[in-house]
């Protein structure tokens, strides 16, 4: 193990320890989740790094890599919002619509350099963003349906369709799901320097080239997440049954 590897390992251990200490002081029992997530990230990134060496040498393998990204993303989001009817099917359709549109435009025009590295990088970022948008949209809608069940039932009682009764909740869910992407885009370069920009700089790109890459990625994320959230809310936004009201069991 090189000196750089030892410094990285030491720094990671210190960061994880501090995170767990902060949670302990606050009485938030999520230390195991922090450690597990960090270890999974290390293992998964090591595997991906090794696999991508072969992928870039075999172009057709890129299809398998992108497909795997999509399968894991949709499975994760579908599991998070499983309280909705046909959640996984809805997530697959929504994420496919959002991701395919954004990736197709970025790579198809092309907005950036058209090569396998760009395709894999953009696909990973956009699919991940679609996954997050689907999760946030679904969870916010489920929470709103529970907290505001009586309001929805009131609309249904006066003749509204399920979609009409849930419309305001659905719109708020989509907006909330887009807040992280909107805030990141609004503050880029002022508050934050996102990973794509920093990664491009470290990879040898000039500042202008890194900025172009980051801008394309940020706007692609907004596009993908907006489409994903809207399609998902259309698919799950007319529920046949409502969850129990908040505080009601059974």
C-alpha positions in Angstrom: 0.0 0.0 0.0 1.4 3.4 -1.0 1.7 6.4 1.2 -1.2 8.0 -0.7 -3.4 5.0 0.0 -2.5 5.2 3.7 -3.3 8.9 3.9 -6.7 8.2 2.1 -7.5 5.4 4.5 -6.6 7.4 7.5 -8.6 10.4 6.4 -11.6 8.3 5.7 -11.5 6.7 9.1 -11.2 10.1 10.8 -14.1 11.5 8.8 -16.3 8.5 9.6 -15.4 8.7 13.3 -16.3 12.4 13.5 -19.6 11.8 11.7 -20.5 9.0 14.2 -19.4 11.1 17.1 -21.6 14.0 16.0 -24.6 11.6 15.7 -23.9 10.1 19.1 -23.8 13.5 20.8 -27.1 14.3 19.1 -28.7 11.0 20.1 -29.3 10.0 16.5 -28.7 6.3 16.3 -27.5 6.1 12.7 -23.8 5.3 13.3 -24.1 1.9 11.7 -25.7 3.4 8.6 -22.8 5.9 8.2 -20.2 3.1 8.6 -22.1 0.7 6.3 -22.7 3.3 3.6 -19.0 4.4 3.6 -17.8 0.8 3.4 -20.2 0.0 0.6 -19.1 3.1 -1.3 -15.4 2.1 -1.0 -16.1 -1.5 -2.2 -18.4 -0.5 -5.0 -16.1 2.3 -6.3 -13.1 -0.1 -6.2 -15.1 -2.6 -8.3 -16.3 0.0 -10.7 -12.8 1.4 -11.1 -11.5 -2.0 -12.0 -14.4 -2.8 -14.3 -14.3 0.4 -16.2 -10.7 -0.3 -17.3 -12.2 -3.2 -19.3 -15.3 -1.4 -20.3 -13.4 1.4 -22.1 -11.5 -1.3 -24.0 -14.7 -3.0 -25.1 -17.3 -0.4 -26.2 -20.3 -2.8 -26.2 -19.7 -3.4 -22.5 -20.8 0.2 -21.9 -24.3 -0.8 -22.6 -24.1 -3.3 -19.7 -22.7 -0.8 -17.4 -25.4 1.8 -18.1 -28.1 -0.9 -17.8 -26.7 -2.0 -14.4 -26.7 1.7 -13.2 -30.4 2.0 -14.3 -31.5 -1.3 -12.7 -29.9 -0.5 -9.4 -31.2 3.1 -9.4 -34.8 2.0 -10.1 -34.7 -0.8 -7.6 -33.5 1.6 -4.9 -36.1 4.2 -5.7 -38.9 1.6 -6.1 -38.0 0.1 -2.7 -38.1 3.6 -1.0 -41.6 4.3 -2.3 -43.1 0.8 -2.2 -46.2 2.1 -0.3 -47.5 3.3 -3.7 -49.4 1.0 -6.0 -47.2 -0.4 -8.8 -44.3 1.6 -7.4 -41.5 -0.2 -9.2 -43.2 -0.1 -12.6 -43.9 3.6 -12.2 -40.3 4.3 -11.2 -38.9 2.4 -14.2 -41.0 4.3 -16.6 -40.4 7.7 -15.0 -36.6 7.3 -14.7 -36.4 5.9 -18.2 -38.2 8.9 -19.6 -36.1 11.4 -17.7 -32.7 9.8 -18.1 -33.1 8.8 -21.8 -34.2 12.3 -22.7 -31.4 14.1 -21.0 -28.6 11.7 -21.9 -29.9 11.5 -25.5 -29.6 15.3 -25.9 -26.2 15.6 -24.2 -24.6 12.8 -26.1 -26.7 12.9 -29.3 -26.2 16.6 -30.2 -23.4 16.2 -28.9 -23.1 19.0 -26.3 -19.9 17.5 -25.0 -17.1 15.4 -26.4 -18.7 12.2 -27.8 -16.8 9.3 -26.3 -17.3 6.4 -24.0 -16.0 8.2 -20.9 -18.4 11.1 -21.4 -21.3 8.7 -21.9 -20.6 6.7 -18.8 -20.0 9.8 -16.6 -23.1 11.7 -17.8 -25.2 8.5 -17.6 -24.2 7.9 -14.0 -24.9 11.4 -12.9 -28.2 11.7 -14.7 -29.5 8.3 -13.7 -28.5 9.0 -10.1 -30.4 12.3 -10.2 -33.5 10.6 -11.7 -33.4 8.1 -8.8 -33.2 10.9 -6.2 -36.1 12.8 -7.9 -38.3 9.7 -8.0 -37.6 8.9 -4.3 -38.2 12.4 -3.1 -41.4 12.7 -5.2 -42.9 9.4 -4.0 -42.0 9.9 -0.4 -43.3 13.4 -0.2 -46.6 12.4 -1.9 -47.0 9.4 0.5 -46.4 11.7 3.5 -48.9 14.3 2.2 -51.6 11.7 1.5 -51.2 10.5 5.1 -51.2 14.0 6.7 -53.9 15.5 4.5 -56.1 12.4 4.0 -59.2 14.3 5.2 -58.7 17.0 2.7 -58.4 14.5 -0.1 -61.5 12.7 1.1 -63.3 16.0 1.1 -62.6 16.6 -2.5 -63.6 13.0 -3.4 -66.9 13.5 -1.4 -67.9 16.5 -3.7 -67.2 14.5 -6.8 -63.6 15.1 -7.7 -61.7 12.3 -9.4 -58.7 10.8 -7.5 -56.3 12.7 -9.7 -58.1 16.0 -9.1 -58.3 15.4 -5.3 -54.6 14.8 -5.1 -53.5 17.5 -7.6 -52.2 20.1 -5.2 -50.3 17.5 -3.2 -48.8 16.1 -6.3 -47.6 19.5 -7.5 -46.0 20.2 -4.1 -44.3 16.9 -4.2 -42.8 17.6 -7.6 -41.6 21.0 -6.5 -40.0 19.6 -3.3 -38.2 16.9 -5.3 -36.6 19.5 -7.5 -35.4 21.8 -4.7 -32.0 20.1 -4.3 -31.2 20.3 -8.0 -32.5 23.8 -8.3 -30.5 25.0 -5.3 -27.3 23.3 -6.6 -27.7 24.9 -10.0 -28.5 28.4 -8.6 -25.4 28.4 -6.3 -22.9 26.6 -8.5 -19.6 28.5 -8.6 -20.6 30.7 -5.7 -21.4 28.4 -2.8 -20.3 25.0 -4.3 -18.0 23.5 -6.8 -19.8 20.3 -7.8 -18.0 17.0 -8.3 -18.2 17.1 -12.1 -16.4 20.4 -12.2 -13.7 19.4 -9.7 -13.3 16.0 -11.4 -12.8 17.5 -14.8 -10.1 19.9 -13.4 -8.3 17.0 -11.6 -8.6 15.0 -14.8 -6.6 17.7 -16.7 -9.3 19.7 -18.3 -9.0 23.5 -18.4 -11.2 25.7 -16.3 -13.4 26.6 -19.3 -13.7 23.0 -20.3 -14.6 21.9 -16.8 -17.2 24.7 -16.6 -18.8 23.6 -19.9 -19.0 20.0 -18.6 -20.5 21.0 -15.3 -23.1 23.3 -16.9 -24.2 20.6 -19.3 -24.5 18.1 -16.4 -26.4 20.5 -14.2 -29.0 21.4 -16.8 -29.3 17.8 -17.9 -30.0 16.9 -14.3 -32.7 19.5 -14.1 -34.3 18.2 -17.3 -34.1 14.5 -16.2 -35.3 15.2 -12.7 -38.2 17.4 -13.9 -39.4 14.8 -16.4 -38.9 11.9 -13.9 -40.9 13.7 -11.2 -43.7 14.7 -13.5 -44.1 11.3 -15.1 -43.9 9.5 -11.8 -46.5 11.8 -10.2 -48.8 11.2 -13.2 -48.5 7.4 -12.7 -49.0 7.4 -8.9 -51.0 10.6 -8.5 -54.4 9.1 -8.8 -54.4 6.5 -6.0 -57.3 4.0 -5.7 -56.9 3.8 -1.9 -55.5 6.2 0.6 -53.1 5.5 3.5 -54.4 5.7 7.0 -54.5 9.2 8.4 -51.5 10.4 10.5 -51.8 9.0 14.0 -54.4 6.3 13.0 -53.3 2.7 13.1 -55.0 0.0 11.0 
